[in-house]
Amino acid sequence: MTRGEVWKDFFKKTVLPILLALVLFLMFKNVFIKDGETNYFYVWLCCGIPFGIRRMFVWLIPHGYDLSGTIGIIALNFIVGGLIGGVILAWRLICAAWYIPLTVYRLHTIRKGDLERIHFEE
């Protein structure tokens, strides 16, 4: 693994998930903070929607219902997708925390003049 690949991997697996979580938190901040109190269920739901909603529209497809049934199924997709996505986001943030010392180790073990590739299990 070259230095460029290590930095690309670090950016993709550490910086991007943290920035995405921060942007989602700041974007939905007005939704889940009322009177100075934070509703953590709304934080989990709002920040998890982008990660889990595509998985929910595979399971529950609003087809063949009237308007109220379709809106109900879509709302259920957003709620359950947000809950699933919250778990996925938490996992990605845990992996991002793991990749910080891993990147330091990889950069430390790669010598500057080496052209050899170091193979890590992925």
N, C-alpha and C positions, 0 to 999 in steps of 0.2 A: 504494500500500500504506500503510495507516495504522499508527500506532504500536502499536495493539492487535494488529493482524494480524502485525506484526513480532515482538512478544513471544510471541504464540501459536505462531508458526512456530518461534521459538527454543526454546520449551519443548518442543514436539512433536519437533523434530529434533535437539536437543542434550541437554536435561536428561533426558528420558525414557529414551533409549537408555543414557546413562551410569548413571542410577540402576538400570535393569534389569540391566545388566552387573554393577554392584556388588552388588545383591541376590543375583543368581545366584552370584557368586563367594563371597559370605559364606555362602550357604545350602549350597553344596556343598564348602565348605572342608575339612570332615572327610573327604570322600571322596578328595581328591587330595593331601592332605598326610599323609605317613606318616613318622614318626621325624624330623620337621623338614625333610624333603626334599619338594619339589613335583614331582609327575608331570605334566608339561605336556600330555601327550596326554589325560589325564583332565580337565584344566582345559578344553581345547579341546572335548572331548566333552560334558562336563556343562553348560558354559555355552552350548553351541550347540544343545542339544536343543530348547529352546522355539522357536528360530527355524527349524529345519529339519525337525522331525518331521512337520509337516503335509504337506510336499512328498514325503516318503518314503512315506507311506501311500497316496499316489496311484499310485506306481509298483509297489510290492510289496504286494499285498493277500493276507493269509493266508486263502485260501479253498480248501476241498477237501482239506486235509491232515489227518493225524492230529494228536494233541495235541503230540507232540514237533516235528513239522514246523511247526505253527502258532507254537509258542513260539520256534522258531529264526528264522522269518521276522520275528516281532515284534522279536526281539533284533537282527537284522540291520537292521531299520528304525530302531531307536534308535541303533545305531552309525553307520550311514551318514547318518541325519538329523542326528546330532550333529556329524559332520564337515562336512556342508553348512552347517548352522546356524552353525558356528564361522567359516566364511568370511563368511556374511551378517552376523554380529555384528561381525567385524573391519571390514567395509565400513561398517556403520552408525556405528562409533566413529570411523572416518576422516572420514565425512561430518559427524559431530558436531563434530569438531575444525575442519572447514572452516567450519561455520556460526557459530562464535564471531566471527572477524573479519568475516564477511559481515553479521552482525547489528549489529556496531559501525558498519560502513559504512552500512547501511540507516538506523540511528537517527541517524547524523550527517548524512545527506543529507535526511532528512525534517525540515522546519521545523515548529515547534510549531503555528503558526497555519494551515498549509496544509490545505486540504480536498481538494486534488488527489490523485489516486491515482498512485502510481509503479508502472509495470508492469515486472516482471522476468520474464525467461524462467525457467520452472521445468522 
